[in-house]
Amino acid sequence: MTLEIAGGWHMYALDGTSIAMVYGTSADGVSLTFSESSEQLLACLPHVLSQATTVAGELRIYGFGPKGPSG
């Protein structure tokens, strides 16, 4: 999942070995700097972030976990 917030780019991607996701940032959207790998928790359960959008001026991030889709 890649999104632009306040003039900067943010990316979450699966790290390839678990449900953990790596997080990266970029000022120009071309070259990313990855800084961490961690599980994204919602209600104490790991979730995979999959899409983000703005609805009525608020950022919404969607993903899925052990019980199906969440948002």
PDB file with SEQRES, HELIX, SHEET and CRYST1 records, atoms N, CA, C and O in Angstrom:
SEQRES   1 A   71  MET THR LEU GLU ILE ALA GLY GLY TRP HIS MET TYR ALA          
SEQRES   2 A   71  LEU ASP GLY THR SER ILE ALA MET VAL TYR GLY THR SER          
SEQRES   3 A   71  ALA ASP GLY VAL SER LEU THR PHE SER GLU SER SER GLU          
SEQRES   4 A   71  GLN LEU LEU ALA CYS LEU PRO HIS VAL LEU SER GLN ALA          
SEQRES   5 A   71  THR THR VAL ALA GLY GLU LEU ARG ILE TYR GLY PHE GLY          
SEQRES   6 A   71  PRO LYS GLY PRO SER GLY                                      
SHEET    1 AA1 4 THR A   2  ILE A   5  0                                        
SHEET    2 AA1 4 GLY A   8  LEU A  14 -1                                        
SHEET    3 AA1 4 MET A  21  SER A  26 -1                                        
SHEET    4 AA1 4 THR A  33  SER A  38 -1                                        
SHEET    1 AA2 4 GLN A  40  LEU A  42  0                                        
SHEET    2 AA2 4 LEU A  45  VAL A  55 -1                                        
SHEET    3 AA2 4 GLU A  58  GLY A  65 -1                                        
SHEET    4 AA2 4 GLY A  68  SER A  70 -1                                        
CRYST1    1.000    1.000    1.000  90.00  90.00  90.00 P 1           1          
ATOM      1  N   MET A   1       0.853  -1.162   0.000  1.00  0.00           N  
ATOM      2  CA  MET A   1       0.000   0.000   0.000  1.00  0.00           C  
ATOM      3  C   MET A   1       0.897   1.223   0.000  1.00  0.00           C  
ATOM      4  O   MET A   1       1.813   1.317   0.817  1.00  0.00           O  
ATOM      5  N   THR A   2       0.652   2.149  -0.893  1.00  0.00           N  
ATOM      6  CA  THR A   2       1.416   3.393  -0.976  1.00  0.00           C  
ATOM      7  C   THR A   2       0.438   4.554  -0.949  1.00  0.00           C  
ATOM      8  O   THR A   2      -0.578   4.528  -1.644  1.00  0.00           O  
ATOM      9  N   LEU A   3       0.741   5.587  -0.139  1.00  0.00           N  
ATOM     10  CA  LEU A   3      -0.120   6.751  -0.088  1.00  0.00           C  
ATOM     11  C   LEU A   3       0.691   8.010   0.138  1.00  0.00           C  
ATOM     12  O   LEU A   3       1.783   7.971   0.705  1.00  0.00           O  
ATOM     13  N   GLU A   4       0.137   9.140  -0.317  1.00  0.00           N  
ATOM     14  CA  GLU A   4       0.770  10.431  -0.133  1.00  0.00           C  
ATOM     15  C   GLU A   4       0.043  11.174   0.979  1.00  0.00           C  
ATOM     16  O   GLU A   4      -1.179  11.323   0.942  1.00  0.00           O  
ATOM     17  N   ILE A   5       0.802  11.640   1.969  1.00  0.00           N  
ATOM     18  CA  ILE A   5       0.238  12.406   3.080  1.00  0.00           C  
ATOM     19  C   ILE A   5       1.116  13.628   3.306  1.00  0.00           C  
ATOM     20  O   ILE A   5       2.324  13.505   3.507  1.00  0.00           O  
ATOM     21  N   ALA A   6       0.511  14.797   3.271  1.00  0.00           N  
ATOM     22  CA  ALA A   6       1.203  16.058   3.566  1.00  0.00           C  
ATOM     23  C   ALA A   6       2.492  16.209   2.759  1.00  0.00           C  
ATOM     24  O   ALA A   6       3.516  16.625   3.300  1.00  0.00           O  
ATOM     25  N   GLY A   7       2.447  15.876   1.472  1.00  0.00           N  
ATOM     26  CA  GLY A   7       3.597  16.069   0.607  1.00  0.00           C  
ATOM     27  C   GLY A   7       4.672  15.006   0.692  1.00  0.00           C  
ATOM     28  O   GLY A   7       5.707  15.133   0.038  1.00  0.00           O  
ATOM     29  N   GLY A   8       4.461  13.967   1.473  1.00  0.00           N  
ATOM     30  CA  GLY A   8       5.425  12.872   1.566  1.00  0.00           C  
ATOM     31  C   GLY A   8       4.754  11.554   1.232  1.00  0.00           C  
ATOM     32  O   GLY A   8       3.540  11.410   1.379  1.00  0.00           O  
ATOM     33  N   TRP A   9       5.550  10.588   0.779  1.00  0.00           N  
ATOM     34  CA  TRP A   9       5.032   9.277   0.412  1.00  0.00           C  
ATOM     35  C   TRP A   9       5.336   8.254   1.489  1.00  0.00           C  
ATOM     36  O   TRP A   9       6.412   8.265   2.088  1.00  0.00           O  
ATOM     37  N   HIS A  10       4.373   7.367   1.730  1.00  0.00           N  
ATOM     38  CA  HIS A  10       4.497   6.321   2.750  1.00  0.00           C  
ATOM     39  C   HIS A  10       4.120   4.991   2.114  1.00  0.00           C  
ATOM     40  O   HIS A  10       3.152   4.910   1.358  1.00  0.00           O  
ATOM     41  N   MET A  11       4.888   3.944   2.423  1.00  0.00           N  
ATOM     42  CA  MET A  11       4.611   2.631   1.847  1.00  0.00           C  
ATOM     43  C   MET A  11       4.671   1.563   2.932  1.00  0.00           C  
ATOM     44  O   MET A  11       5.578   1.549   3.764  1.00  0.00           O  
ATOM     45  N   TYR A  12       3.691   0.676   2.904  1.00  0.00           N  
ATOM     46  CA  TYR A  12       3.694  -0.539   3.726  1.00  0.00           C  
ATOM     47  C   TYR A  12       3.666  -1.724   2.765  1.00  0.00           C  
ATOM     48  O   TYR A  12       2.868  -1.748   1.828  1.00  0.00           O  
ATOM     49  N   ALA A  13       4.535  -2.705   2.996  1.00  0.00           N  
ATOM     50  CA  ALA A  13       4.570  -3.904   2.162  1.00  0.00           C  
ATOM     51  C   ALA A  13       4.899  -5.101   3.043  1.00  0.00           C  
ATOM     52  O   ALA A  13       5.611  -4.968   4.038  1.00  0.00           O  
ATOM     53  N   LEU A  14       4.382  -6.266   2.678  1.00  0.00           N  
ATOM     54  CA  LEU A  14       4.712  -7.472   3.429  1.00  0.00           C  
ATOM     55  C   LEU A  14       6.207  -7.714   3.355  1.00  0.00           C  
ATOM     56  O   LEU A  14       6.818  -7.514   2.306  1.00  0.00           O  
ATOM     57  N   ASP A  15       6.805  -8.147   4.467  1.00  0.00           N  
ATOM     58  CA  ASP A  15       8.258  -8.348   4.473  1.00  0.00           C  
ATOM     59  C   ASP A  15       8.676  -9.656   3.812  1.00  0.00           C  
ATOM     60  O   ASP A  15       9.871  -9.896   3.642  1.00  0.00           O  
ATOM     61  N   GLY A  16       7.726 -10.507   3.436  1.00  0.00           N  
ATOM     62  CA  GLY A  16       8.026 -11.713   2.682  1.00  0.00           C  
ATOM     63  C   GLY A  16       8.303 -12.948   3.518  1.00  0.00           C  
ATOM     64  O   GLY A  16       8.413 -14.048   2.978  1.00  0.00           O  
ATOM     65  N   THR A  17       8.417 -12.783   4.831  1.00  0.00           N  
ATOM     66  CA  THR A  17       8.698 -13.942   5.681  1.00  0.00           C  
ATOM     67  C   THR A  17       7.627 -14.172   6.740  1.00  0.00           C  
ATOM     68  O   THR A  17       7.631 -15.207   7.407  1.00  0.00           O  
ATOM     69  N   SER A  18       6.710 -13.219   6.903  1.00  0.00           N  
ATOM     70  CA  SER A  18       5.670 -13.333   7.929  1.00  0.00           C  
ATOM     71  C   SER A  18       4.549 -12.356   7.591  1.00  0.00           C  
ATOM     72  O   SER A  18       4.505 -11.816   6.485  1.00  0.00           O  
ATOM     73  N   ILE A  19       3.644 -12.130   8.539  1.00  0.00           N  
ATOM     74  CA  ILE A  19       2.573 -11.149   8.347  1.00  0.00           C  
ATOM     75  C   ILE A  19       3.066  -9.735   8.674  1.00  0.00           C  
ATOM     76  O   ILE A  19       2.331  -8.765   8.488  1.00  0.00           O  
ATOM     77  N   ALA A  20       4.309  -9.615   9.160  1.00  0.00           N  
ATOM     78  CA  ALA A  20       4.881  -8.296   9.447  1.00  0.00           C  
ATOM     79  C   ALA A  20       4.986  -7.484   8.152  1.00  0.00           C  
ATOM     80  O   ALA A  20       5.139  -8.043   7.066  1.00  0.00           O  
ATOM     81  N   MET A  21       4.902  -6.164   8.287  1.00  0.00           N  
ATOM     82  CA  MET A  21       5.000  -5.273   7.146  1.00  0.00           C  
ATOM     83  C   MET A  21       6.189  -4.343   7.328  1.00  0.00           C  
ATOM     84  O   MET A  21       6.466  -3.888   8.438  1.00  0.00           O  
ATOM     85  N   VAL A  22       6.895  -4.062   6.230  1.00  0.00           N  
ATOM     86  CA  VAL A  22       7.972  -3.080   6.273  1.00  0.00           C  
ATOM     87  C   VAL A  22       7.375  -1.720   5.950  1.00  0.00           C  
ATOM     88  O   VAL A  22       6.417  -1.623   5.182  1.00  0.00           O  
ATOM     89  N   TYR A  23       7.943  -0.665   6.538  1.00  0.00           N  
ATOM     90  CA  TYR A  23       7.447   0.689   6.363  1.00  0.00           C  
ATOM     91  C   TYR A  23       8.547   1.537   5.734  1.00  0.00           C  
ATOM     92  O   TYR A  23       9.693   1.523   6.184  1.00  0.00           O  
ATOM     93  N   GLY A  24       8.183   2.273   4.690  1.00  0.00           N  
ATOM     94  CA  GLY A  24       9.148   3.145   4.033  1.00  0.00           C  
ATOM     95  C   GLY A  24       8.560   4.510   3.772  1.00  0.00           C  
ATOM     96  O   GLY A  24       7.343   4.679   3.703  1.00  0.00           O  
ATOM     97  N   THR A  25       9.455   5.498   3.625  1.00  0.00           N  
ATOM     98  CA  THR A  25       9.030   6.866   3.339  1.00  0.00           C  
ATOM     99  C   THR A  25       9.857   7.421   2.179  1.00  0.00           C  
ATOM    100  O   THR A  25      10.954   6.943   1.888  1.00  0.00           O  
ATOM    101  N   SER A  26       9.303   8.437   1.531  1.00  0.00           N  
ATOM    102  CA  SER A  26       9.978   9.084   0.415  1.00  0.00           C  
ATOM    103  C   SER A  26       9.467  10.508   0.283  1.00  0.00           C  
ATOM    104  O   SER A  26       8.271  10.761   0.423  1.00  0.00           O  
ATOM    105  N   ALA A  27      10.365  11.427   0.015  1.00  0.00           N  
ATOM    106  CA  ALA A  27       9.967  12.811  -0.217  1.00  0.00           C  
ATOM    107  C   ALA A  27       9.487  13.015  -1.653  1.00  0.00           C  
ATOM    108  O   ALA A  27       8.637  13.867  -1.913  1.00  0.00           O  
ATOM    109  N   ASP A  28      10.039  12.222  -2.594  1.00  0.00           N  
ATOM    110  CA  ASP A  28       9.726  12.429  -4.006  1.00  0.00           C  
ATOM    111  C   ASP A  28       8.893  11.314  -4.644  1.00  0.00           C  
ATOM    112  O   ASP A  28       8.498  11.439  -5.803  1.00  0.00           O  
ATOM    113  N   GLY A  29       8.617  10.234  -3.918  1.00  0.00           N  
ATOM    114  CA  GLY A  29       7.849   9.121  -4.455  1.00  0.00           C  
ATOM    115  C   GLY A  29       8.645   8.226  -5.387  1.00  0.00           C  
ATOM    116  O   GLY A  29       8.086   7.301  -5.977  1.00  0.00           O  
ATOM    117  N   VAL A  30       9.946   8.483  -5.533  1.00  0.00           N  
ATOM    118  CA  VAL A  30      10.789   7.692  -6.421  1.00  0.00           C  
ATOM    119  C   VAL A  30      11.677   6.742  -5.624  1.00  0.00           C  
ATOM    120  O   VAL A  30      11.670   5.534  -5.864  1.00  0.00           O  
ATOM    121  N   SER A  31      12.437   7.280  -4.683  1.00  0.00           N  
ATOM    122  CA  SER A  31      13.331   6.436  -3.876  1.00  0.00           C  
ATOM    123  C   SER A  31      12.818   6.385  -2.442  1.00  0.00           C  
ATOM    124  O   SER A  31      12.581   7.414  -1.809  1.00  0.00           O  
ATOM    125  N   LEU A  32      12.651   5.157  -1.945  1.00  0.00           N  
ATOM    126  CA  LEU A  32      12.108   4.934  -0.607  1.00  0.00           C  
ATOM    127  C   LEU A  32      13.210   4.563   0.372  1.00  0.00           C  
ATOM    128  O   LEU A  32      14.192   3.916   0.009  1.00  0.00           O  
ATOM    129  N   THR A  33      13.031   4.980   1.613  1.00  0.00           N  
ATOM    130  CA  THR A  33      13.910   4.579   2.705  1.00  0.00           C  
ATOM    131  C   THR A  33      13.066   3.752   3.667  1.00  0.00           C  
ATOM    132  O   THR A  33      12.104   4.251   4.250  1.00  0.00           O  
ATOM    133  N   PHE A  34      13.436   2.482   3.829  1.00  0.00           N  
ATOM    134  CA  PHE A  34      12.689   1.598   4.718  1.00  0.00           C  
ATOM    135  C   PHE A  34      13.294   1.653   6.112  1.00  0.00           C  
ATOM    136  O   PHE A  34      14.514   1.609   6.273  1.00  0.00           O  
ATOM    137  N   SER A  35      12.427   1.751   7.121  1.00  0.00           N  
ATOM    138  CA  SER A  35      12.929   1.984   8.468  1.00  0.00           C  
ATOM    139  C   SER A  35      12.544   0.933   9.491  1.00  0.00           C  
ATOM    140  O   SER A  35      13.201   0.834  10.527  1.00  0.00           O  
ATOM    141  N   GLU A  36      11.519   0.151   9.248  1.00  0.00           N  
ATOM    142  CA  GLU A  36      11.111  -0.818  10.260  1.00  0.00           C  
ATOM    143  C   GLU A  36      10.294  -1.945   9.645  1.00  0.00           C  
ATOM    144  O   GLU A  36       9.764  -1.822   8.541  1.00  0.00           O  
ATOM    145  N   SER A  37      10.206  -3.028  10.371  1.00  0.00           N  
ATOM    146  CA  SER A  37       9.355  -4.144  10.011  1.00  0.00           C  
ATOM    147  C   SER A  37       8.613  -4.547  11.278  1.00  0.00           C  
ATOM    148  O   SER A  37       9.233  -4.887  12.286  1.00  0.00           O  
ATOM    149  N   SER A  38       7.287  -4.510  11.226  1.00  0.00           N  
ATOM    150  CA  SER A  38       6.508  -4.830  12.419  1.00  0.00           C  
ATOM    151  C   SER A  38       5.120  -5.311  12.023  1.00  0.00           C  
ATOM    152  O   SER A  38       4.654  -5.061  10.911  1.00  0.00           O  
ATOM    153  N   GLU A  39       4.472  -6.000  12.946  1.00  0.00           N  
ATOM    154  CA  GLU A  39       3.087  -6.391  12.734  1.00  0.00           C  
ATOM    155  C   GLU A  39       2.201  -5.184  13.000  1.00  0.00           C  
ATOM    156  O   GLU A  39       2.432  -4.442  13.955  1.00  0.00           O  
ATOM    157  N   GLN A  40       1.200  -4.984  12.173  1.00  0.00           N  
ATOM    158  CA  GLN A  40       0.231  -3.913  12.356  1.00  0.00           C  
ATOM    159  C   GLN A  40      -0.947  -4.498  13.114  1.00  0.00           C  
ATOM    160  O   GLN A  40      -1.644  -5.372  12.601  1.00  0.00           O  
ATOM    161  N   LEU A  41      -1.173  -4.025  14.325  1.00  0.00           N  
ATOM    162  CA  LEU A  41      -2.185  -4.617  15.202  1.00  0.00           C  
ATOM    163  C   LEU A  41      -3.468  -3.800  15.224  1.00  0.00           C  
ATOM    164  O   LEU A  41      -3.440  -2.570  15.247  1.00  0.00           O  
ATOM    165  N   LEU A  42      -4.572  -4.496  15.217  1.00  0.00           N  
ATOM    166  CA  LEU A  42      -5.894  -3.912  15.402  1.00  0.00           C  
ATOM    167  C   LEU A  42      -6.628  -4.844  16.340  1.00  0.00           C  
ATOM    168  O   LEU A  42      -6.775  -6.031  16.046  1.00  0.00           O  
ATOM    169  N   ALA A  43      -7.088  -4.330  17.459  1.00  0.00           N  
ATOM    170  CA  ALA A  43      -7.723  -5.155  18.491  1.00  0.00           C  
ATOM    171  C   ALA A  43      -6.790  -6.289  18.923  1.00  0.00           C  
ATOM    172  O   ALA A  43      -7.232  -7.412  19.164  1.00  0.00           O  
ATOM    173  N   CYS A  44      -5.500  -5.979  19.017  1.00  0.00           N  
ATOM    174  CA  CYS A  44      -4.452  -6.908  19.471  1.00  0.00           C  
ATOM    175  C   CYS A  44      -4.192  -8.065  18.509  1.00  0.00           C  
ATOM    176  O   CYS A  44      -3.505  -9.018  18.876  1.00  0.00           O  
ATOM    177  N   LEU A  45      -4.728  -8.005  17.281  1.00  0.00           N  
ATOM    178  CA  LEU A  45      -4.510  -9.051  16.285  1.00  0.00           C  
ATOM    179  C   LEU A  45      -3.772  -8.466  15.083  1.00  0.00           C  
ATOM    180  O   LEU A  45      -4.054  -7.336  14.684  1.00  0.00           O  
ATOM    181  N   PRO A  46      -2.827  -9.215  14.495  1.00  0.00           N  
ATOM    182  CA  PRO A  46      -2.088  -8.697  13.332  1.00  0.00           C  
ATOM    183  C   PRO A  46      -2.979  -8.580  12.102  1.00  0.00           C  
ATOM    184  O   PRO A  46      -3.801  -9.455  11.828  1.00  0.00           O  
ATOM    185  N   HIS A  47      -2.802  -7.483  11.366  1.00  0.00           N  
ATOM    186  CA  HIS A  47      -3.553  -7.221  10.142  1.00  0.00           C  
ATOM    187  C   HIS A  47      -2.587  -6.803   9.034  1.00  0.00           C  
ATOM    188  O   HIS A  47      -1.521  -6.250   9.302  1.00  0.00           O  
ATOM    189  N   VAL A  48      -2.971  -7.070   7.796  1.00  0.00           N  
ATOM    190  CA  VAL A  48      -2.220  -6.622   6.633  1.00  0.00           C  
ATOM    191  C   VAL A  48      -2.934  -5.400   6.067  1.00  0.00           C  
ATOM    192  O   VAL A  48      -4.116  -5.472   5.731  1.00  0.00           O  
ATOM    193  N   LEU A  49      -2.221  -4.273   5.959  1.00  0.00           N  
ATOM    194  CA  LEU A  49      -2.792  -3.057   5.390  1.00  0.00           C  
ATOM    195  C   LEU A  49      -2.808  -3.206   3.877  1.00  0.00           C  
ATOM    196  O   LEU A  49      -1.816  -3.630   3.284  1.00  0.00           O  
ATOM    197  N   SER A  50      -3.941  -2.856   3.240  1.00  0.00           N  
ATOM    198  CA  SER A  50      -4.037  -3.113   1.808  1.00  0.00           C  
ATOM    199  C   SER A  50      -4.410  -1.903   0.960  1.00  0.00           C  
ATOM    200  O   SER A  50      -4.019  -1.838  -0.205  1.00  0.00           O  
ATOM    201  N   GLN A  51      -5.155  -0.944   1.507  1.00  0.00           N  
ATOM    202  CA  GLN A  51      -5.578   0.196   0.696  1.00  0.00           C  
ATOM    203  C   GLN A  51      -5.910   1.369   1.600  1.00  0.00           C  
ATOM    204  O   GLN A  51      -6.333   1.184   2.741  1.00  0.00           O  
ATOM    205  N   ALA A  52      -5.716   2.579   1.084  1.00  0.00           N  
ATOM    206  CA  ALA A  52      -6.067   3.797   1.826  1.00  0.00           C  
ATOM    207  C   ALA A  52      -6.781   4.755   0.889  1.00  0.00           C  
ATOM    208  O   ALA A  52      -6.499   4.795  -0.309  1.00  0.00           O  
ATOM    209  N   THR A  53      -7.705   5.522   1.441  1.00  0.00           N  
ATOM    210  CA  THR A  53      -8.427   6.526   0.670  1.00  0.00           C  
ATOM    211  C   THR A  53      -8.905   7.615   1.622  1.00  0.00           C  
ATOM    212  O   THR A  53      -8.885   7.430   2.839  1.00  0.00           O  
ATOM    213  N   THR A  54      -9.326   8.732   1.083  1.00  0.00           N  
ATOM    214  CA  THR A  54      -9.894   9.810   1.882  1.00  0.00           C  
ATOM    215  C   THR A  54     -11.402   9.816   1.672  1.00  0.00           C  
ATOM    216  O   THR A  54     -11.878   9.837   0.536  1.00  0.00           O  
ATOM    217  N   VAL A  55     -12.147   9.799   2.762  1.00  0.00           N  
ATOM    218  CA  VAL A  55     -13.608   9.838   2.727  1.00  0.00           C  
ATOM    219  C   VAL A  55     -14.053  10.991   3.616  1.00  0.00           C  
ATOM    220  O   VAL A  55     -13.746  11.021   4.807  1.00  0.00           O  
ATOM    221  N   ALA A  56     -14.771  11.930   3.037  1.00  0.00           N  
ATOM    222  CA  ALA A  56     -15.267  13.096   3.764  1.00  0.00           C  
ATOM    223  C   ALA A  56     -14.134  13.794   4.530  1.00  0.00           C  
ATOM    224  O   ALA A  56     -14.317  14.227   5.668  1.00  0.00           O  
ATOM    225  N   GLY A  57     -12.963  13.896   3.890  1.00  0.00           N  
ATOM    226  CA  GLY A  57     -11.837  14.596   4.485  1.00  0.00           C  
ATOM    227  C   GLY A  57     -11.044  13.812   5.518  1.00  0.00           C  
ATOM    228  O   GLY A  57     -10.109  14.351   6.110  1.00  0.00           O  
ATOM    229  N   GLU A  58     -11.397  12.549   5.750  1.00  0.00           N  
ATOM    230  CA  GLU A  58     -10.690  11.723   6.725  1.00  0.00           C  
ATOM    231  C   GLU A  58      -9.997  10.563   6.018  1.00  0.00           C  
ATOM    232  O   GLU A  58     -10.544   9.972   5.087  1.00  0.00           O  
ATOM    233  N   LEU A  59      -8.780  10.244   6.476  1.00  0.00           N  
ATOM    234  CA  LEU A  59      -8.036   9.128   5.915  1.00  0.00           C  
ATOM    235  C   LEU A  59      -8.592   7.819   6.463  1.00  0.00           C  
ATOM    236  O   LEU A  59      -8.752   7.659   7.673  1.00  0.00           O  
ATOM    237  N   ARG A  60      -8.882   6.890   5.564  1.00  0.00           N  
ATOM    238  CA  ARG A  60      -9.319   5.553   5.963  1.00  0.00           C  
ATOM    239  C   ARG A  60      -8.333   4.542   5.395  1.00  0.00           C  
ATOM    240  O   ARG A  60      -7.998   4.583   4.211  1.00  0.00           O  
ATOM    241  N   ILE A  61      -7.871   3.634   6.252  1.00  0.00           N  
ATOM    242  CA  ILE A  61      -6.957   2.584   5.832  1.00  0.00           C  
ATOM    243  C   ILE A  61      -7.678   1.252   5.985  1.00  0.00           C  
ATOM    244  O   ILE A  61      -8.250   0.963   7.036  1.00  0.00           O  
ATOM    245  N   TYR A  62      -7.645   0.450   4.936  1.00  0.00           N  
ATOM    246  CA  TYR A  62      -8.324  -0.841   4.932  1.00  0.00           C  
ATOM    247  C   TYR A  62      -7.292  -1.954   4.944  1.00  0.00           C  
ATOM    248  O   TYR A  62      -6.172  -1.790   4.461  1.00  0.00           O  
ATOM    249  N   GLY A  63      -7.685  -3.082   5.500  1.00  0.00           N  
ATOM    250  CA  GLY A  63      -6.780  -4.214   5.557  1.00  0.00           C  
ATOM    251  C   GLY A  63      -7.564  -5.477   5.855  1.00  0.00           C  
ATOM    252  O   GLY A  63      -8.795  -5.488   5.838  1.00  0.00           O  
ATOM    253  N   PHE A  64      -6.832  -6.527   6.125  1.00  0.00           N  
ATOM    254  CA  PHE A  64      -7.495  -7.782   6.472  1.00  0.00           C  
ATOM    255  C   PHE A  64      -6.667  -8.505   7.526  1.00  0.00           C  
ATOM    256  O   PHE A  64      -5.452  -8.332   7.625  1.00  0.00           O  
ATOM    257  N   GLY A  65      -7.361  -9.313   8.302  1.00  0.00           N  
ATOM    258  CA  GLY A  65      -6.720 -10.049   9.377  1.00  0.00           C  
ATOM    259  C   GLY A  65      -7.345 -11.423   9.517  1.00  0.00           C  
ATOM    260  O   GLY A  65      -7.986 -11.923   8.593  1.00  0.00           O  
ATOM    261  N   PRO A  66      -7.153 -12.029  10.682  1.00  0.00           N  
ATOM    262  CA  PRO A  66      -7.620 -13.404  10.879  1.00  0.00           C  
ATOM    263  C   PRO A  66      -9.136 -13.580  10.784  1.00  0.00           C  
ATOM    264  O   PRO A  66      -9.613 -14.696  10.578  1.00  0.00           O  
ATOM    265  N   LYS A  67      -9.896 -12.499  10.931  1.00  0.00           N  
ATOM    266  CA  LYS A  67     -11.362 -12.598  10.877  1.00  0.00           C  
ATOM    267  C   LYS A  67     -11.930 -11.953   9.620  1.00  0.00           C  
ATOM    268  O   LYS A  67     -13.136 -11.721   9.541  1.00  0.00           O  
ATOM    269  N   GLY A  68     -11.080 -11.656   8.629  1.00  0.00           N  
ATOM    270  CA  GLY A  68     -11.542 -11.075   7.381  1.00  0.00           C  
ATOM    271  C   GLY A  68     -11.259  -9.596   7.289  1.00  0.00           C  
ATOM    272  O   GLY A  68     -10.449  -9.075   8.055  1.00  0.00           O  
ATOM    273  N   PRO A  69     -11.927  -8.886   6.339  1.00  0.00           N  
ATOM    274  CA  PRO A  69     -11.657  -7.470   6.071  1.00  0.00           C  
ATOM    275  C   PRO A  69     -11.953  -6.587   7.272  1.00  0.00           C  
ATOM    276  O   PRO A  69     -12.811  -6.898   8.098  1.00  0.00           O  
ATOM    277  N   SER A  70     -11.229  -5.484   7.351  1.00  0.00           N  
ATOM    278  CA  SER A  70     -11.468  -4.463   8.379  1.00  0.00           C  
ATOM    279  C   SER A  70     -11.218  -3.101   7.760  1.00  0.00           C  
ATOM    280  O   SER A  70     -10.553  -2.994   6.729  1.00  0.00           O  
ATOM    281  N   GLY A  71     -11.745  -2.064   8.384  1.00  0.00           N  
ATOM    282  CA  GLY A  71     -11.541  -0.727   7.834  1.00  0.00           C  
ATOM    283  C   GLY A  71     -11.766   0.327   8.856  1.00  0.00           C  
ATOM    284  O   GLY A  71     -11.635   1.514   8.558  1.00  0.00           O  
TER     285      GLY A  71                                                      
END                                                                             
